[in-house]
């Protein structure tokens, strides 16, 4: 399978600005100033699965320990009257999401946990109203954080609002309780500027952390190369479920209108044949037509990594773009965070550890 056969045209060497039309969204935010600072107000919501009181209180305490003013959603403790996997009705969860985002005092909207249900909220949201309320009091865009099922919201925010968001472990989930590195790593993306920061696990431990149980990079190059583009993607199952939706209906034309992109994929608890079926959906739907590189995260409780990598190469190896694996994003117990909707550079030279980092202002690497 050639690059031309699979995606319609050769992308190697395309200019950073794309081949036609303007890129969606503003230039990468948070490059020179951190998304949050102590004293900022964050809204804590449960747009997907339900939580328990212990997890909720632990999440609030964690956010408050960072000096943030935490406002829980009115329905964050709700349970759906019929099904146990939803945190309240769609109307309740949607109301918390919209109210949190549109509140002029909100600086960030933080998803308590994932599970299932975020995609059910999208069709009832007036994104024109959300767009009118997407800026903070300081003139910068508000920040949405979360991962897993929250991929559905990340996709909607990218398509309808054109703002960056943070794909990261969630404060109500086990990594914040069990990991020695997740709380500090997430905090670093909330309270430090993003410019020039490398994504993924570090290649080696800083001297002051030699004794810490900090995971090191397992990243490897499957197809070498170098690419620049806007980082997108998320959970494979959620992206496949959204194919044909208003958020993903124009995937074959996106690169021509928005410029280059680097796409990330990860998943959890899926057998190999299920991953195969999900990849069929994305390939047939044209999702990779906008890809200038593909970055694979974690495959927790899925098939062995080497089998997942072989599957990905079967589908993507002929695209003529760099592909790297084991970057750790997603459901790894110590998963690093990923800023979506920002310009990044991937360097995956043969025989070298692949590196992915946020571009500096002006596209400098």
C-alpha positions in Angstrom: 0.0 0.0 0.0 1.5 3.3 -1.0 1.0 6.7 0.5 -0.9 7.9 -2.6 -3.1 4.8 -2.6 -4.1 5.1 1.1 -4.5 8.9 1.7 -4.8 10.4 -1.7 -1.6 12.4 -2.1 2.0 12.4 -1.0 2.6 14.4 2.1 6.4 14.2 2.6 7.9 17.7 2.6 4.6 19.6 2.7 5.0 23.2 4.0 4.2 23.8 7.6 1.3 26.0 6.8 -0.6 23.3 4.9 -1.6 23.1 1.2 -4.8 25.2 1.3 -7.0 27.2 3.6 -6.2 28.5 7.0 -5.5 26.3 10.0 -8.3 25.9 12.5 -7.9 27.5 15.8 -5.4 30.1 17.2 -1.7 29.6 17.5 -0.5 27.3 20.2 -1.5 28.7 23.6 0.3 28.5 26.9 3.8 28.6 25.3 5.1 31.4 27.5 2.6 31.4 30.3 1.2 28.5 32.3 -2.4 27.5 31.8 -3.1 28.0 35.5 -1.8 29.6 38.6 -2.7 29.3 42.3 -5.9 31.2 42.9 -7.5 30.3 39.6 -11.0 28.7 39.5 -11.5 25.2 38.1 -14.8 23.5 37.6 -14.9 19.8 38.4 -17.4 17.8 36.5 -18.3 14.1 35.8 -19.4 14.0 32.1 -19.0 10.2 31.8 -19.1 7.6 34.6 -20.1 8.0 38.2 -17.7 8.4 41.1 -17.8 7.7 44.8 -17.5 10.2 47.6 -14.0 9.1 48.6 -12.7 9.7 45.1 -14.5 13.0 44.8 -13.1 14.3 48.0 -9.6 13.1 47.2 -9.9 14.9 43.8 -11.0 18.1 45.4 -8.2 17.9 48.0 -5.6 17.4 45.3 -6.7 20.4 43.3 -7.0 22.5 46.4 -3.4 21.4 47.4 -2.3 23.2 44.2 -3.9 26.4 45.4 -6.9 26.2 43.0 -10.4 27.3 43.8 -12.5 24.2 43.1 -16.2 24.4 42.2 -17.8 21.0 41.8 -20.6 20.6 39.3 -24.2 20.6 40.7 -24.6 17.0 39.5 -21.1 15.6 40.1 -22.6 13.1 42.6 -25.5 12.1 40.5 -26.3 8.6 39.3 -28.4 7.7 36.3 -31.8 6.4 37.4 -31.7 3.4 35.0 -28.1 2.5 34.2 -25.2 2.3 36.6 -22.4 3.4 34.2 -23.5 7.0 33.8 -23.0 9.8 36.3 -26.5 11.2 36.1 -28.7 11.7 33.1 -27.5 13.2 29.9 -29.2 16.4 30.7 -27.6 16.6 34.1 -24.1 15.9 32.9 -24.5 18.2 29.9 -25.8 21.0 32.2 -22.7 20.7 34.4 -20.4 20.8 31.3 -22.0 23.8 29.6 -22.4 25.8 32.8 -18.8 25.1 33.8 -17.4 26.2 30.4 -19.7 29.3 30.1 -19.1 30.6 33.6 -17.0 33.8 33.1 -15.1 33.0 36.2 -13.9 29.6 35.0 -10.2 29.1 34.1 -10.3 25.4 33.4 -12.9 22.6 33.3 -11.5 19.3 34.8 -13.1 15.9 34.2 -13.2 13.9 37.4 -13.0 10.6 35.6 -13.8 8.8 32.3 -15.8 5.6 31.8 -18.5 6.1 29.3 -21.0 8.7 28.3 -19.3 11.9 27.1 -20.2 11.4 23.5 -23.9 11.3 24.4 -23.7 14.9 25.4 -22.5 16.4 22.2 -25.6 16.7 20.1 -27.4 18.8 22.7 -24.6 21.4 23.0 -24.9 24.8 21.3 -21.3 25.2 20.3 -21.9 28.8 19.1 -22.7 29.6 22.7 -19.7 27.7 23.9 -17.5 29.6 21.4 -18.7 33.0 22.8 -17.7 31.9 26.3 -14.4 30.1 25.6 -12.1 32.9 26.7 -11.0 33.6 30.3 -11.0 36.9 31.9 -7.3 37.3 31.0 -8.1 36.8 27.3 -6.6 33.3 27.0 -8.7 30.3 26.1 -10.1 28.2 28.9 -8.6 24.7 29.3 -10.4 21.3 29.2 -8.6 18.4 30.8 -9.2 14.6 30.9 -8.5 11.5 28.9 -10.0 8.1 27.9 -13.8 8.7 27.3 -13.1 12.5 27.4 -11.6 12.0 24.0 -15.1 12.7 22.6 -15.0 16.2 24.2 -11.4 16.8 23.0 -12.5 16.0 19.4 -15.5 18.4 19.8 -13.4 21.1 21.2 -10.9 20.8 18.4 -13.6 20.8 15.7 -16.1 23.4 17.0 -13.9 25.7 19.1 -10.4 25.3 17.8 -8.9 25.5 21.3 -6.1 23.4 22.8 -6.9 20.9 25.6 -4.9 18.6 27.9 -5.2 14.8 27.5 -4.1 13.7 31.0 -4.8 11.3 33.9 -7.9 12.4 35.8 -7.9 13.4 39.5 -10.7 11.0 40.4 -8.9 7.9 39.0 -6.4 5.5 40.5 -3.2 6.9 39.0 -3.6 10.0 41.2 -3.8 7.7 44.2 -1.3 5.0 43.2 1.3 6.6 41.0 4.4 8.3 42.4 4.7 10.5 39.4 1.3 11.3 37.9 0.2 14.1 40.3 3.4 16.1 39.8 3.5 15.4 36.1 -0.1 16.6 35.5 0.7 19.7 37.7 3.7 20.5 35.6 1.4 20.8 32.5 -1.0 23.0 34.5 1.4 25.3 36.2 4.3 25.5 33.7 4.5 27.0 30.2 4.4 24.4 27.4 7.0 25.9 25.0 9.7 23.4 24.1 8.6 20.8 26.5 9.3 17.1 25.6 6.3 14.7 25.7 6.4 11.2 27.1 8.6 9.5 29.7 12.1 10.9 30.2 15.1 9.2 28.6 16.9 9.3 32.0 16.1 10.4 35.5 17.3 13.8 36.6 20.0 13.6 39.3 17.5 14.7 42.0 15.2 11.9 41.1 17.6 9.0 40.9 16.0 7.3 43.9 12.4 7.9 42.7 10.4 5.1 41.0 10.1 7.2 37.9 9.5 5.3 34.6 11.9 5.8 31.8 11.1 6.1 28.1 10.4 2.8 26.2 9.7 4.7 23.0 10.8 3.1 19.8 10.7 4.0 16.1 8.6 1.7 13.8 9.0 3.9 10.7 11.7 6.6 10.8 11.3 10.2 9.8 10.7 13.7 11.0 7.4 15.6 11.1 5.8 18.8 12.3 2.1 19.4 12.8 -0.7 20.0 15.2 -1.2 17.2 17.7 -4.5 15.4 17.7 -6.2 12.1 18.5 -6.7 10.2 21.7 -8.5 7.0 22.6 -8.9 4.7 19.6 -12.3 3.3 20.6 -13.7 6.8 21.0 -12.3 8.1 17.7 -13.7 5.1 15.9 -17.1 5.6 17.5 -17.1 9.2 16.3 -16.5 8.4 12.6 -19.3 10.0 10.6 -20.2 12.4 13.4 -20.2 16.2 12.9 -16.8 16.3 14.6 -15.1 13.8 12.2 -17.2 14.0 9.1 -14.6 15.9 7.1 -11.5 14.0 8.0 -10.4 13.5 4.4 -10.2 17.2 3.7 -8.8 18.3 7.0 -5.1 18.6 6.1 -5.9 20.8 3.1 -7.8 23.2 5.3 -5.9 23.0 8.6 -2.4 22.0 7.7 -0.1 19.2 8.9 -1.1 17.1 11.9 0.5 14.4 14.1 -2.1 11.9 15.4 -2.0 10.0 18.6 -3.7 6.7 19.5 -4.0 4.6 22.6 -6.5 2.2 24.2 -7.2 -0.1 27.1 -8.8 -3.6 27.6 -9.2 -4.4 23.9 -8.3 -7.8 22.3 -6.3 -7.7 19.1 -9.2 -8.5 16.9 -11.1 -5.5 18.4 -8.2 -3.2 17.7 -8.1 -4.6 14.2 -11.8 -3.8 13.7 -11.3 -0.3 15.1 -8.4 0.4 12.8 -10.5 -0.8 9.8 -13.1 1.9 10.8 -10.5 4.6 10.9 -8.7 3.6 7.7 -11.9 3.2 5.7 -13.3 6.5 7.1 -10.2 8.4 6.0 -9.0 9.5 9.5 -5.4 9.1 8.6 -5.7 11.3 5.5 -4.6 14.2 7.6 -1.7 12.4 9.3 1.9 13.5 8.8 3.0 11.1 11.6 1.3 8.7 14.0 2.3 8.4 17.7 1.2 5.3 19.6 0.7 5.5 23.3 -0.1 2.7 25.8 -2.1 -0.4 25.2 -2.9 -1.3 28.8 -4.6 -4.8 29.2 -4.7 -5.2 25.4 -2.7 -7.6 23.3 1.1 -7.8 23.8 2.7 -4.6 22.5 4.6 -6.4 19.7 1.3 -7.7 18.3 -0.3 -4.3 18.5 2.7 -2.8 16.7 2.6 -5.4 14.0 -1.1 -4.6 13.5 -0.5 -0.9 13.2 2.3 -1.5 10.7 -0.1 -3.6 8.6 -2.5 -0.7 8.3 -0.1 2.3 8.5 3.3 1.1 7.4 2.7 2.0 3.8 1.7 5.6 4.4 5.2 7.0 4.0 5.0 8.8 7.3 6.9 8.4 10.6 5.4 6.0 13.2 6.6 5.7 16.8 5.4 3.4 19.6 5.4 3.1 23.4 5.2 6.8 24.2 3.1 5.9 27.3 0.1 8.3 26.8 -3.3 6.9 27.8 -3.9 4.2 30.4 -0.4 3.4 31.5 -0.5 3.6 35.4 2.1 6.4 35.2 0.8 7.9 31.9 2.3 11.3 30.9 0.1 14.1 29.8 -0.4 15.2 26.2 -1.4 18.8 25.1 -3.8 18.4 22.1 -4.3 21.2 19.6 -0.7 22.5 19.8 2.1 22.5 17.2 4.7 19.7 17.9 7.7 18.2 16.2 8.5 14.5 16.0 12.1 13.4 15.5 12.3 9.7 14.8 15.7 9.1 13.2 16.8 5.5 12.5 18.5 3.9 15.5 17.7 6.8 17.8 15.1 7.1 20.6 12.2 9.0 19.1 11.4 12.4 20.6 8.3 14.5 20.5 8.1 18.1 21.8 6.0 21.2 21.8 7.2 23.8 19.3 8.3 27.2 20.6 6.6 30.4 19.6 7.1 31.0 15.9 7.5 27.3 15.1 11.0 27.2 16.5 12.3 23.7 17.5 
